[in-house]
């Protein structure tokens, strides 16, 4: 009987700590859910500004194979026409005008590409934060499932223990009757 009372006391203590842990987890889950709702609302409102769209378009264009091929063809034609003097040499070797044009292109392309990359970095950072929140939520959900399974197992063990005690008592009574007859 003492073991049963001590065991029940331990179960009550673990149930109380489990209940407190569940309350904390429930609060965290509610917080994560509300945060998710806010993020969904922001995505609906979030639209790219004109400068951001231009930066993305420039970065996408300059980062494509078609741009590289077209630019390479134009540069090759420029150089060939100026070396062979097929047309009047408007930019003789060392191609100072060509260097100026390429420098101008690089000077304007770099900031556009950097703006696009910075915005993409912000998007990636927010996605990583979202993934972390989802992982925390999943971890909490799994922990809650583990607790529920443990509670069911404890209840089952208690029920089995009570059944065994009842069977032992029935066997004692049956043995006592058999011994008395």
N, C-alpha and C positions, 0 to 999 in steps of 0.2 A: 504494500500500500504506500509506503514512504517513497519508493522509487516512482510510483505512478504520480504522486503529488509533486515530486521534484521534477519529473519529466514534463508534467503539465505546466509547472512554473517556468521551465526553460522554454517550452513552446509559446507560452504567453509572452515572455520577454522577447523572443525572436519575432513573434507576430507584431509586437509593439514597435520594435526597431524596423521591421519590414514596413509597417504602416507609415512610420515617419519617413523612411527612405522613399516610399511611394509618393508621399505628399510632395517632397522636394522634387522628385522626378516629374510628377504631374505639373508642378509649377513651371519647371524648365521646358517641358513639352508644350505647355500653353504659350510660353514666351516664344518658343521657336515657331509655333504655328502663327502667332500674330505677326512675327517678323516676316514670315513667308507671305502673308497677306499684304503687308506693306510693300514688299518687293514686287509682288505681282502688280500692284497699283502703280508703282513707279515705272515699270516696263511699259505699261500702256501709255503713260504720259511722255516717256522718254523718246524724243525724236531728235535726229541729227540736225545740227545747225548747218547753215550754208557752208561755212568754213570747214567744218568737219567732213561734209560730203565732198567738197573739193579736194581736201587732203587725201581722203580715201581713194577718190578717183585717180588723182595724180600718182599716188603710191601704187595702186593696182595697175595702172597703165605702164608706168616706168619699170615695174617689176615683172613685166610679161615678156615672153619670148618674142612676140610680134614687135614690140618696141625695140628690143635689142637687135633683131634682124633688120628692121627698117633703118635704124640709126647706123648700123654697120654698113649697109648698102649705101646710104647717103654719104657717109664718111669716105668710103672707098671711091665712089664716083667723084667726090670733091677732090680727093688726092690725085686720082688718075687724070682728071681734067686739068689740074694745075701743073702736074709734072710733065705731061705730054704736050702741053700748050695747044691742045686741040682747039680750045676756045681761048680767047685772050686771058692771060694769067692774071686773075683778079686777086689771088692770094698765093704768091710764089713761096717756095720752100724757104723757111721753116713753118709755114702755115700759121702766121700770127693771127689772122682773122678767124681761122678755124679754132685755134686755142681760146680766143676771146669768146666765141660762140659756145664752146663746150664749158668754159668757166662760168659763163652766164647761166647756162642750163643747170650746172651743178649747184650754183649759188642759190637758185630758186627751188630746185628740186629737193635739196637736203632738208630745209625746214618743213616742207609738206610731208615728206616721208617720216620725219621725226614726230610731227604732230599725229600722224596716223598710227605710228608705232606706240606712242604714249597712250593714245586712246585705246588701242588694242591691249596694251599692258594693263590699263585700268579695268577693262572688260575681263581679262584673264584673272586679275586679282579678285574681282567680285565673284567670278565663277568659282575660284578656289575657296573663298569664304563660304559661298553657298554649299559647296561640296562638303566642307567641314561641318557646317550646321546639319546637313542631311546625315552625315556619318554619326554625329552626336545623337541625333534623334533616333537613328536606327539602333545605335548602341543602347540607348535608354529603353527602346521598345523591346529589344532582345532581353535586357535585364529584367524588365517587367514580366516577360514570358517565363524566364527562368524562375522568378519568384513565385509566379502562379503555379508552375509545375512543382516547385518545392513545397508549397502549401498543400497542394493536392496529395503529394507523396506523404507529407506529415499526417494529413487527415486519414489517409489510407492505412498508414502504419498504426495510428491510434485505434482505428476501427478493427484492424487485424489483432492488435494486442488485446482489446476488449473481447473480441470473439474467442481468442485463445484462452483468456481468463475464464470466460463463461464455459467453454468446453472443459477446462480443467476442473472447474467447480462441478459441472455435470458428471464428470468421471469420478470425482471424489464421492459425490452423493451416490452414484451407481455402485461404487466399490463399498461404500458404507452400507448400502442396502444388501448388497451381495454378502458382505461379511456378517451382517445381523441375521440373515436367513439361513 
